Structure formats: C-alpha cells, structure tokens
Amino acid sequence: MKSVYWEPSLQESLLLRSKDIALSIVCVSSTAVATFMVLPQENVDGRPVPALFRDRPTFYHVFLISALGAFLGSLGSLLIQHKPRVEIFCRVIGVAFVLSALAIVLYATALWFVIPFPSSM
C-alpha cells in the first residue's frame, strides 16, 4: 500500500531549511542594527556610538558592516533562485558575516563587563 502523504526528498528538505536560515538571518541582522540604533549612545569623536562600544567605536563600525553583509548575502540567496552556485555563495557569505557580527558583539560585551567604568574624579 502506498503512502498517501507526500514527503519531500532530502534535497528538497535541505533547500527549504536553507531558505528558512536565510530568512532568519535577514530578520536577525536587520533587527540587530535597528536595536543598536535605539540603544543609548555617546558621542565619540563627534559620532554617535552605542554605550556597549563606547571604548571601541571601530568595533561598532565593523559590526554594522558585518550586519549589512549578512543582510545582503542572505537576501541575495533568497532572491536568486535560478542560479544555484550564486545562491550558495550568497548564503555562505550571509552566514559568515552573521557569525562575525555575533563574535564582535560577544567580544564587546565581554570587554564591557571586564573593563571597569571610569571613576569620576
């Protein structure tokens, strides 16, 4: 007796899962950038920088570039469907950039807790 329900093949299920991952990266990267824009900011060298990155504004700029790369790579992988090599390349770029953005935020958070606040004199 044949099964009544349709089950996707392994390749189809991996394709669906990779599209879910790309969509998640698009949502997370855009939300992260919007969240960091809303956090309390301090002026460092005349530029607004979130308090988490106040001692290292370069890390904040690298985080923004990484989040933008993750967003663009994942969005490209969602939009380009008829060229599998380009889609895979965009997906890999998106994942690499989101991992680097996550590493930057975790490093800045660790430094924020380790380095004491400057005492007022």
N, CA, C and O atoms as CSV, one atom per row, in Angstrom:
chain,resi,resn,atom,element,x,y,z
A,1,MET,N,N,0.842,-1.173,0.000
A,1,MET,CA,C,0.000,0.000,0.000
A,1,MET,C,C,0.892,1.242,0.000
A,1,MET,O,O,1.836,1.336,0.784
A,2,LYS,N,N,0.590,2.179,-0.871
A,2,LYS,CA,C,1.383,3.395,-0.989
A,2,LYS,C,C,0.979,4.409,0.069
A,2,LYS,O,O,-0.159,4.441,0.538
A,3,SER,N,N,1.940,5.220,0.421
A,3,SER,CA,C,1.681,6.282,1.389
A,3,SER,C,C,0.851,7.385,0.736
A,3,SER,O,O,1.078,7.753,-0.416
A,4,VAL,N,N,-0.101,7.896,1.484
A,4,VAL,CA,C,-0.980,8.940,0.979
A,4,VAL,C,C,-0.319,10.304,1.097
A,4,VAL,O,O,-0.598,11.200,0.301
A,5,TYR,N,N,0.541,10.465,2.068
A,5,TYR,CA,C,1.162,11.752,2.339
A,5,TYR,C,C,2.422,11.926,1.510
A,5,TYR,O,O,3.176,10.980,1.281
A,6,TRP,N,N,2.633,13.165,1.064
A,6,TRP,CA,C,3.822,13.496,0.294
A,6,TRP,C,C,4.934,13.873,1.246
A,6,TRP,O,O,4.750,14.716,2.124
A,7,GLU,N,N,6.080,13.256,1.078
A,7,GLU,CA,C,7.249,13.580,1.893
A,7,GLU,C,C,8.325,14.143,0.971
A,7,GLU,O,O,8.640,13.548,-0.060
A,8,PRO,N,N,8.889,15.292,1.341
A,8,PRO,CA,C,9.933,15.864,0.484
A,8,PRO,C,C,11.200,15.024,0.543
A,8,PRO,O,O,11.498,14.393,1.556
A,9,SER,N,N,11.934,15.029,-0.554
A,9,SER,CA,C,13.207,14.320,-0.578
A,9,SER,C,C,14.214,15.061,0.299
A,9,SER,O,O,13.952,16.169,0.766
A,10,LEU,N,N,15.351,14.443,0.511
A,10,LEU,CA,C,16.386,15.056,1.349
A,10,LEU,C,C,16.857,16.381,0.752
A,10,LEU,O,O,17.050,17.355,1.480
A,11,GLN,N,N,17.041,16.422,-0.559
A,11,GLN,CA,C,17.499,17.653,-1.210
A,11,GLN,C,C,16.456,18.761,-1.076
A,11,GLN,O,O,16.808,19.913,-0.825
A,12,GLU,N,N,15.182,18.423,-1.241
A,12,GLU,CA,C,14.130,19.429,-1.107
A,12,GLU,C,C,14.027,19.938,0.323
A,12,GLU,O,O,13.815,21.130,0.545
A,13,SER,N,N,14.174,19.040,1.299
A,13,SER,CA,C,14.084,19.481,2.698
A,13,SER,C,C,15.268,20.362,3.077
A,13,SER,O,O,15.109,21.320,3.834
A,14,LEU,N,N,16.465,20.044,2.551
A,14,LEU,CA,C,17.626,20.899,2.822
A,14,LEU,C,C,17.469,22.262,2.168
A,14,LEU,O,O,17.882,23.274,2.734
A,15,LEU,N,N,16.876,22.296,0.982
A,15,LEU,CA,C,16.648,23.564,0.302
A,15,LEU,C,C,15.668,24.423,1.088
A,15,LEU,O,O,15.875,25.626,1.244
A,16,LEU,N,N,14.600,23.805,1.583
A,16,LEU,CA,C,13.631,24.553,2.385
A,16,LEU,C,C,14.257,25.047,3.681
A,16,LEU,O,O,13.996,26.169,4.116
A,17,ARG,N,N,15.081,24.212,4.294
A,17,ARG,CA,C,15.738,24.600,5.540
A,17,ARG,C,C,16.727,25.735,5.306
A,17,ARG,O,O,16.838,26.636,6.138
A,18,SER,N,N,17.447,25.706,4.190
A,18,SER,CA,C,18.412,26.777,3.916
A,18,SER,C,C,17.696,28.098,3.652
A,18,SER,O,O,18.212,29.159,4.003
A,19,LYS,N,N,16.527,28.047,3.045
A,19,LYS,CA,C,15.758,29.276,2.839
A,19,LYS,C,C,15.246,29.815,4.170
A,19,LYS,O,O,15.176,31.029,4.363
A,20,ASP,N,N,14.889,28.921,5.089
A,20,ASP,CA,C,14.478,29.368,6.422
A,20,ASP,C,C,15.641,30.028,7.152
A,20,ASP,O,O,15.459,31.037,7.833
A,21,ILE,N,N,16.830,29.459,7.010
A,21,ILE,CA,C,18.012,30.040,7.654
A,21,ILE,C,C,18.309,31.418,7.062
A,21,ILE,O,O,18.615,32.358,7.796
A,22,ALA,N,N,18.220,31.537,5.750
A,22,ALA,CA,C,18.482,32.830,5.108
A,22,ALA,C,C,17.459,33.868,5.546
A,22,ALA,O,O,17.813,35.019,5.801
A,23,LEU,N,N,16.204,33.474,5.635
A,23,LEU,CA,C,15.171,34.407,6.087
A,23,LEU,C,C,15.400,34.809,7.542
A,23,LEU,O,O,15.184,35.963,7.913
A,24,SER,N,N,15.836,33.860,8.361
A,24,SER,CA,C,16.148,34.174,9.759
A,24,SER,C,C,17.304,35.162,9.858
A,24,SER,O,O,17.265,36.084,10.672
A,25,ILE,N,N,18.325,34.976,9.038
A,25,ILE,CA,C,19.472,35.888,9.062
A,25,ILE,C,C,19.053,37.284,8.628
A,25,ILE,O,O,19.511,38.272,9.203
A,26,VAL,N,N,18.189,37.381,7.620
A,26,VAL,CA,C,17.697,38.694,7.180
A,26,VAL,C,C,16.982,39.389,8.330
A,26,VAL,O,O,17.217,40.568,8.594
A,27,CYS,N,N,16.107,38.655,9.014
A,27,CYS,CA,C,15.341,39.248,10.122
A,27,CYS,C,C,16.241,39.620,11.297
A,27,CYS,O,O,16.112,40.710,11.854
A,28,VAL,N,N,17.146,38.728,11.677
A,28,VAL,CA,C,18.011,38.972,12.837
A,28,VAL,C,C,18.974,40.127,12.569
A,28,VAL,O,O,19.174,40.972,13.442
A,29,SER,N,N,19.564,40.179,11.393
A,29,SER,CA,C,20.537,41.248,11.124
A,29,SER,C,C,19.860,42.615,11.062
A,29,SER,O,O,20.402,43.595,11.574
A,30,SER,N,N,18.693,42.689,10.448
A,30,SER,CA,C,18.016,43.990,10.400
A,30,SER,C,C,17.515,44.405,11.776
A,30,SER,O,O,17.547,45.588,12.116
A,31,THR,N,N,17.051,43.440,12.575
A,31,THR,CA,C,16.604,43.754,13.935
A,31,THR,C,C,17.774,44.179,14.815
A,31,THR,O,O,17.638,45.092,15.629
A,32,ALA,N,N,18.924,43.522,14.657
A,32,ALA,CA,C,20.092,43.865,15.472
A,32,ALA,C,C,20.567,45.285,15.186
A,32,ALA,O,O,20.877,46.034,16.113
A,33,VAL,N,N,20.625,45.654,13.925
A,33,VAL,CA,C,21.063,47.010,13.579
A,33,VAL,C,C,20.066,48.038,14.101
A,33,VAL,O,O,20.461,49.074,14.636
A,34,ALA,N,N,18.776,47.754,13.948
A,34,ALA,CA,C,17.756,48.686,14.450
A,34,ALA,C,C,17.832,48.807,15.966
A,34,ALA,O,O,17.649,49.897,16.509
A,35,THR,N,N,18.099,47.706,16.649
A,35,THR,CA,C,18.212,47.734,18.110
A,35,THR,C,C,19.412,48.560,18.549
A,35,THR,O,O,19.308,49.349,19.489
A,36,PHE,N,N,20.547,48.390,17.883
A,36,PHE,CA,C,21.730,49.157,18.267
A,36,PHE,C,C,21.576,50.637,17.959
A,36,PHE,O,O,22.219,51.467,18.602
A,37,MET,N,N,20.742,50.982,16.995
A,37,MET,CA,C,20.491,52.397,16.711
A,37,MET,C,C,19.629,53.045,17.795
A,37,MET,O,O,19.689,54.258,17.996
A,38,VAL,N,N,18.824,52.234,18.495
A,38,VAL,CA,C,17.907,52.756,19.508
A,38,VAL,C,C,18.553,52.796,20.898
A,38,VAL,O,O,18.110,53.557,21.758
A,39,LEU,N,N,19.589,51.993,21.125
A,39,LEU,CA,C,20.252,51.955,22.435
A,39,LEU,C,C,20.835,53.320,22.788
A,39,LEU,O,O,21.089,54.137,21.903
A,40,PRO,N,N,21.047,53.569,24.081
A,40,PRO,CA,C,21.683,54.835,24.478
A,40,PRO,C,C,23.050,54.981,23.806
A,40,PRO,O,O,23.843,54.040,23.758
A,41,GLN,N,N,23.299,56.175,23.294
A,41,GLN,CA,C,24.529,56.400,22.546
A,41,GLN,C,C,25.334,57.537,23.152
A,41,GLN,O,O,24.796,58.432,23.803
A,42,GLU,N,N,26.634,57.476,22.920
A,42,GLU,CA,C,27.554,58.522,23.361
A,42,GLU,C,C,28.299,59.039,22.137
A,42,GLU,O,O,28.514,58.305,21.173
A,43,ASN,N,N,28.685,60.294,22.186
A,43,ASN,CA,C,29.467,60.866,21.088
A,43,ASN,C,C,30.942,60.548,21.294
A,43,ASN,O,O,31.537,60.930,22.302
A,44,VAL,N,N,31.514,59.853,20.339
A,44,VAL,CA,C,32.935,59.534,20.347
A,44,VAL,C,C,33.509,60.096,19.054
A,44,VAL,O,O,33.146,59.657,17.963
A,45,ASP,N,N,34.399,61.063,19.182
A,45,ASP,CA,C,34.986,61.751,18.024
A,45,ASP,C,C,33.908,62.368,17.138
A,45,ASP,O,O,34.037,62.388,15.914
A,46,GLY,N,N,32.856,62.864,17.759
A,46,GLY,CA,C,31.790,63.526,17.019
A,46,GLY,C,C,30.797,62.597,16.354
A,46,GLY,O,O,29.941,63.054,15.597
A,47,ARG,N,N,30.891,61.294,16.622
A,47,ARG,CA,C,29.975,60.326,16.014
A,47,ARG,C,C,29.240,59.574,17.114
A,47,ARG,O,O,29.845,59.209,18.122
A,48,PRO,N,N,27.943,59.336,16.934
A,48,PRO,CA,C,27.204,58.580,17.948
A,48,PRO,C,C,27.570,57.094,17.901
A,48,PRO,O,O,27.571,56.469,16.840
A,49,VAL,N,N,27.881,56.549,19.078
A,49,VAL,CA,C,28.253,55.142,19.223
A,49,VAL,C,C,27.482,54.590,20.416
A,49,VAL,O,O,27.423,55.254,21.451
A,50,PRO,N,N,26.884,53.394,20.313
A,50,PRO,CA,C,26.188,52.820,21.467
A,50,PRO,C,C,27.132,52.654,22.659
A,50,PRO,O,O,28.343,52.503,22.492
A,51,ALA,N,N,26.564,52.684,23.847
A,51,ALA,CA,C,27.362,52.620,25.076
A,51,ALA,C,C,28.187,51.341,25.151
A,51,ALA,O,O,29.270,51.336,25.737
A,52,LEU,N,N,27.691,50.268,24.567
A,52,LEU,CA,C,28.421,48.999,24.582
A,52,LEU,C,C,29.763,49.123,23.861
A,52,LEU,O,O,30.731,48.461,24.233
A,53,PHE,N,N,29.822,49.962,22.837
A,53,PHE,CA,C,31.028,50.126,22.025
A,53,PHE,C,C,31.735,51.452,22.294
A,53,PHE,O,O,32.535,51.884,21.464
A,54,ARG,N,N,31.473,52.107,23.412
A,54,ARG,CA,C,31.996,53.465,23.620
A,54,ARG,C,C,33.520,53.524,23.667
A,54,ARG,O,O,34.107,54.528,23.263
A,55,ASP,N,N,34.168,52.471,24.153
A,55,ASP,CA,C,35.632,52.467,24.202
A,55,ASP,C,C,36.255,52.020,22.879
A,55,ASP,O,O,37.431,52.274,22.622
A,56,ARG,N,N,35.466,51.363,22.056
A,56,ARG,CA,C,35.975,50.836,20.790
A,56,ARG,C,C,34.987,51.121,19.660
A,56,ARG,O,O,34.268,50.218,19.232
A,57,PRO,N,N,34.942,52.357,19.170
A,57,PRO,CA,C,33.977,52.684,18.109
A,57,PRO,C,C,34.261,51.950,16.796
A,57,PRO,O,O,33.355,51.762,15.984
A,58,THR,N,N,35.508,51.536,16.587
A,58,THR,CA,C,35.826,50.788,15.371
A,58,THR,C,C,35.084,49.462,15.345
A,58,THR,O,O,34.635,49.021,14.287
A,59,PHE,N,N,34.950,48.820,16.512
A,59,PHE,CA,C,34.195,47.563,16.586
A,59,PHE,C,C,32.745,47.778,16.171
A,59,PHE,O,O,32.147,46.924,15.518
A,60,TYR,N,N,32.186,48.916,16.550
A,60,TYR,CA,C,30.799,49.211,16.182
A,60,TYR,C,C,30.658,49.343,14.668
A,60,TYR,O,O,29.694,48.848,14.082
A,61,HIS,N,N,31.610,50.005,14.045
A,61,HIS,CA,C,31.542,50.166,12.596
A,61,HIS,C,C,31.740,48.829,11.882
A,61,HIS,O,O,31.094,48.563,10.869
A,62,VAL,N,N,32.625,47.993,12.407
A,62,VAL,CA,C,32.814,46.661,11.827
A,62,VAL,C,C,31.554,45.818,12.032
A,62,VAL,O,O,31.177,45.039,11.156
A,63,PHE,N,N,30.902,45.973,13.192
A,63,PHE,CA,C,29.643,45.265,13.427
A,63,PHE,C,C,28.589,45.685,12.410
A,63,PHE,O,O,27.878,44.837,11.869
A,64,LEU,N,N,28.483,46.981,12.146
A,64,LEU,CA,C,27.498,47.456,11.168
A,64,LEU,C,C,27.784,46.899,9.773
A,64,LEU,O,O,26.861,46.511,9.056
A,65,ILE,N,N,29.049,46.860,9.393
A,65,ILE,CA,C,29.415,46.313,8.083
A,65,ILE,C,C,29.106,44.820,8.031
A,65,ILE,O,O,28.619,44.325,7.015
A,66,SER,N,N,29.384,44.097,9.120
A,66,SER,CA,C,29.092,42.666,9.160
A,66,SER,C,C,27.595,42.400,9.092
A,66,SER,O,O,27.153,41.492,8.387
A,67,ALA,N,N,26.819,43.185,9.819
A,67,ALA,CA,C,25.364,43.003,9.781
A,67,ALA,C,C,24.816,43.322,8.392
A,67,ALA,O,O,23.908,42.644,7.911
A,68,LEU,N,N,25.364,44.348,7.752
A,68,LEU,CA,C,24.937,44.681,6.395
A,68,LEU,C,C,25.313,43.566,5.417
A,68,LEU,O,O,24.522,43.214,4.542
A,69,GLY,N,N,26.511,43.015,5.565
A,69,GLY,CA,C,26.922,41.897,4.707
A,69,GLY,C,C,26.055,40.669,4.911
A,69,GLY,O,O,25.715,39.981,3.948
A,70,ALA,N,N,25.693,40.386,6.166
A,70,ALA,CA,C,24.804,39.252,6.444
A,70,ALA,C,C,23.441,39.471,5.819
A,70,ALA,O,O,22.865,38.557,5.228
A,71,PHE,N,N,22.924,40.687,5.952
A,71,PHE,CA,C,21.619,41.007,5.378
A,71,PHE,C,C,21.640,40.863,3.858
A,71,PHE,O,O,20.762,40.225,3.276
A,72,LEU,N,N,22.642,41.456,3.225
A,72,LEU,CA,C,22.702,41.425,1.761
A,72,LEU,C,C,22.976,40.021,1.222
A,72,LEU,O,O,22.398,39.623,0.211
A,73,GLY,N,N,23.849,39.273,1.888
A,73,GLY,CA,C,24.127,37.908,1.440
A,73,GLY,C,C,22.907,37.011,1.542
A,73,GLY,O,O,22.609,36.255,0.617
A,74,SER,N,N,22.207,37.088,2.652
A,74,SER,CA,C,21.028,36.246,2.828
A,74,SER,C,C,19.880,36.689,1.934
A,74,SER,O,O,19.154,35.853,1.396
A,75,LEU,N,N,19.712,37.982,1.772
A,75,LEU,CA,C,18.671,38.472,0.874
A,75,LEU,C,C,18.981,38.070,-0.570
A,75,LEU,O,O,18.078,37.706,-1.324
A,76,GLY,N,N,20.240,38.136,-0.945
A,76,GLY,CA,C,20.632,37.683,-2.278
A,76,GLY,C,C,20.357,36.211,-2.484
A,76,GLY,O,O,19.931,35.806,-3.566
A,77,SER,N,N,20.593,35.399,-1.461
A,77,SER,CA,C,20.322,33.969,-1.585
A,77,SER,C,C,18.830,33.691,-1.680
A,77,SER,O,O,18.422,32.711,-2.304
A,78,LEU,N,N,18.012,34.539,-1.072
A,78,LEU,CA,C,16.562,34.367,-1.189
A,78,LEU,C,C,16.054,34.816,-2.558
A,78,LEU,O,O,15.123,34.224,-3.105
A,79,LEU,N,N,16.664,35.859,-3.106
A,79,LEU,CA,C,16.178,36.412,-4.369
A,79,LEU,C,C,16.697,35.668,-5.600
A,79,LEU,O,O,16.015,35.615,-6.623
A,80,ILE,N,N,17.893,35.096,-5.508
A,80,ILE,CA,C,18.483,34.397,-6.655
A,80,ILE,C,C,18.165,32.918,-6.512
A,80,ILE,O,O,18.774,32.224,-5.697
A,81,GLN,N,N,17.218,32.436,-7.296
A,81,GLN,CA,C,16.807,31.039,-7.171
A,81,GLN,C,C,17.150,30.207,-8.399
A,81,GLN,O,O,17.198,28.980,-8.311
A,82,HIS,N,N,17.385,30.833,-9.520
A,82,HIS,CA,C,17.620,30.075,-10.743
A,82,HIS,C,C,19.105,29.816,-11.012
A,82,HIS,O,O,19.449,29.187,-12.013
A,83,LYS,N,N,19.979,30.288,-10.138
A,83,LYS,CA,C,21.416,30.030,-10.272
A,83,LYS,C,C,21.924,29.460,-8.951
A,83,LYS,O,O,22.253,30.217,-8.037
A,84,PRO,N,N,21.992,28.130,-8.841
A,84,PRO,CA,C,22.318,27.518,-7.548
A,84,PRO,C,C,23.701,27.878,-7.007
A,84,PRO,O,O,23.862,28.014,-5.795
A,85,ARG,N,N,24.701,28.034,-7.874
A,85,ARG,CA,C,26.044,28.368,-7.375
A,85,ARG,C,C,26.079,29.755,-6.745
A,85,ARG,O,O,26.699,29.958,-5.701
A,86,VAL,N,N,25.415,30.697,-7.381
A,86,VAL,CA,C,25.368,32.059,-6.841
A,86,VAL,C,C,24.562,32.074,-5.548
A,86,VAL,O,O,24.912,32.775,-4.599
A,87,GLU,N,N,23.484,31.301,-5.516
A,87,GLU,CA,C,22.664,31.227,-4.308
A,87,GLU,C,C,23.459,30.660,-3.131
A,87,GLU,O,O,23.387,31.184,-2.020
A,88,ILE,N,N,24.204,29.603,-3.375
A,88,ILE,CA,C,25.025,29.008,-2.314
A,88,ILE,C,C,26.111,29.986,-1.873
A,88,ILE,O,O,26.378,30.117,-0.678
A,89,PHE,N,N,26.739,30.675,-2.829
A,89,PHE,CA,C,27.763,31.663,-2.489
A,89,PHE,C,C,27.184,32.763,-1.605
A,89,PHE,O,O,27.788,33.136,-0.599
A,90,CYS,N,N,26.014,33.284,-1.978
A,90,CYS,CA,C,25.378,34.336,-1.176
A,90,CYS,C,C,25.016,33.823,0.212
A,90,CYS,O,O,25.166,34.543,1.199
A,91,ARG,N,N,24.539,32.582,0.292
A,91,ARG,CA,C,24.176,32.015,1.585
A,91,ARG,C,C,25.406,31.871,2.481
A,91,ARG,O,O,25.348,32.180,3.671
A,92,VAL,N,N,26.515,31.403,1.914
A,92,VAL,CA,C,27.754,31.258,2.692
A,92,VAL,C,C,28.249,32.623,3.166
A,92,VAL,O,O,28.692,32.762,4.306
A,93,ILE,N,N,28.177,33.624,2.299
A,93,ILE,CA,C,28.573,34.985,2.678
A,93,ILE,C,C,27.702,35.487,3.821
A,93,ILE,O,O,28.209,36.071,4.779
A,94,GLY,N,N,26.396,35.264,3.726
A,94,GLY,CA,C,25.476,35.703,4.777
A,94,GLY,C,C,25.774,35.049,6.112
A,94,GLY,O,O,25.792,35.716,7.146
A,95,VAL,N,N,26.009,33.739,6.090
A,95,VAL,CA,C,26.307,33.023,7.337
A,95,VAL,C,C,27.644,33.483,7.909
A,95,VAL,O,O,27.761,33.670,9.120
A,96,ALA,N,N,28.650,33.668,7.062
A,96,ALA,CA,C,29.962,34.113,7.547
A,96,ALA,C,C,29.874,35.495,8.187
A,96,ALA,O,O,30.463,35.730,9.242
A,97,PHE,N,N,29.147,36.404,7.558
A,97,PHE,CA,C,29.025,37.750,8.111
A,97,PHE,C,C,28.210,37.769,9.401
A,97,PHE,O,O,28.529,38.529,10.315
A,98,VAL,N,N,27.162,36.945,9.492
A,98,VAL,CA,C,26.374,36.946,10.727
A,98,VAL,C,C,27.191,36.344,11.870
A,98,VAL,O,O,27.057,36.777,13.015
A,99,LEU,N,N,28.025,35.363,11.579
A,99,LEU,CA,C,28.889,34.812,12.627
A,99,LEU,C,C,29.934,35.832,13.074
A,99,LEU,O,O,30.244,35.918,14.262
A,100,SER,N,N,30.475,36.603,12.137
A,100,SER,CA,C,31.446,37.627,12.531
A,100,SER,C,C,30.774,38.741,13.330
A,100,SER,O,O,31.364,39.256,14.279
A,101,ALA,N,N,29.551,39.120,12.963
A,101,ALA,CA,C,28.829,40.142,13.733
A,101,ALA,C,C,28.543,39.643,15.146
A,101,ALA,O,O,28.666,40.395,16.113
A,102,LEU,N,N,28.162,38.379,15.260
A,102,LEU,CA,C,27.909,37.801,16.583
A,102,LEU,C,C,29.186,37.764,17.417
A,102,LEU,O,O,29.155,38.056,18.613
A,103,ALA,N,N,30.302,37.408,16.796
A,103,ALA,CA,C,31.577,37.382,17.520
A,103,ALA,C,C,31.967,38.776,17.998
A,103,ALA,O,O,32.480,38.924,19.107
A,104,ILE,N,N,31.736,39.788,17.187
A,104,ILE,CA,C,32.073,41.164,17.572
A,104,ILE,C,C,31.232,41.611,18.759
A,104,ILE,O,O,31.749,42.218,19.696
A,105,VAL,N,N,29.938,41.313,18.722
A,105,VAL,CA,C,29.060,41.711,19.831
A,105,VAL,C,C,29.437,40.971,21.108
A,105,VAL,O,O,29.468,41.573,22.182
A,106,LEU,N,N,29.721,39.684,21.010
A,106,LEU,CA,C,30.111,38.930,22.207
A,106,LEU,C,C,31.437,39.431,22.770
A,106,LEU,O,O,31.595,39.522,23.987
A,107,TYR,N,N,32.389,39.755,21.903
A,107,TYR,CA,C,33.675,40.280,22.354
A,107,TYR,C,C,33.505,41.641,23.026
A,107,TYR,O,O,34.096,41.897,24.075
A,108,ALA,N,N,32.702,42.509,22.424
A,108,ALA,CA,C,32.470,43.832,23.014
A,108,ALA,C,C,31.737,43.713,24.342
A,108,ALA,O,O,32.018,44.467,25.274
A,109,THR,N,N,30.801,42.775,24.437
A,109,THR,CA,C,30.086,42.562,25.699
A,109,THR,C,C,31.031,42.052,26.775
A,109,THR,O,O,30.968,42.499,27.921
A,110,ALA,N,N,31.906,41.120,26.417
A,110,ALA,CA,C,32.872,40.602,27.388
A,110,ALA,C,C,33.802,41.713,27.862
A,110,ALA,O,O,34.087,41.812,29.056
A,111,LEU,N,N,34.275,42.541,26.951
A,111,LEU,CA,C,35.149,43.648,27.346
A,111,LEU,C,C,34.405,44.677,28.182
A,111,LEU,O,O,34.989,45.293,29.074
A,112,TRP,N,N,33.128,44.868,27.902
A,112,TRP,CA,C,32.327,45.838,28.645
A,112,TRP,C,C,32.185,45.414,30.103
A,112,TRP,O,O,32.176,46.257,31.001
A,113,PHE,N,N,32.074,44.104,30.339
A,113,PHE,CA,C,31.952,43.620,31.709
A,113,PHE,C,C,33.303,43.499,32.405
A,113,PHE,O,O,33.373,43.609,33.630
A,114,VAL,N,N,34.365,43.276,31.656
A,114,VAL,CA,C,35.689,43.096,32.255
A,114,VAL,C,C,36.331,44.431,32.594
A,114,VAL,O,O,36.889,44.592,33.679
A,115,ILE,N,N,36.258,45.386,31.679
A,115,ILE,CA,C,36.887,46.690,31.899
A,115,ILE,C,C,35.984,47.523,32.797
A,115,ILE,O,O,34.813,47.723,32.474
A,116,PRO,N,N,36.505,48.010,33.916
A,116,PRO,CA,C,35.657,48.791,34.834
A,116,PRO,C,C,35.286,50.145,34.237
A,116,PRO,O,O,35.977,50.678,33.368
A,117,PHE,N,N,34.183,50.676,34.727
A,117,PHE,CA,C,33.754,52.003,34.305
A,117,PHE,C,C,34.740,53.041,34.822
A,117,PHE,O,O,35.290,52.872,35.910
A,118,PRO,N,N,34.973,54.109,34.071
A,118,PRO,CA,C,35.880,55.148,34.563
A,118,PRO,C,C,35.262,55.840,35.774
A,118,PRO,O,O,34.090,56.216,35.764
A,119,SER,N,N,36.063,55.996,36.797
A,119,SER,CA,C,35.553,56.637,38.015
A,119,SER,C,C,35.575,58.154,37.842
A,119,SER,O,O,36.462,58.715,37.199
A,120,SER,N,N,34.589,58.786,38.424
A,120,SER,CA,C,34.540,60.247,38.332
A,120,SER,C,C,35.511,60.841,39.342
A,120,SER,O,O,35.577,60.394,40.487
A,121,MET,N,N,36.249,61.830,38.924
A,121,MET,CA,C,37.258,62.438,39.794
A,121,MET,C,C,36.749,63.705,40.385
A,121,MET,O,O,37.461,64.360,41.146
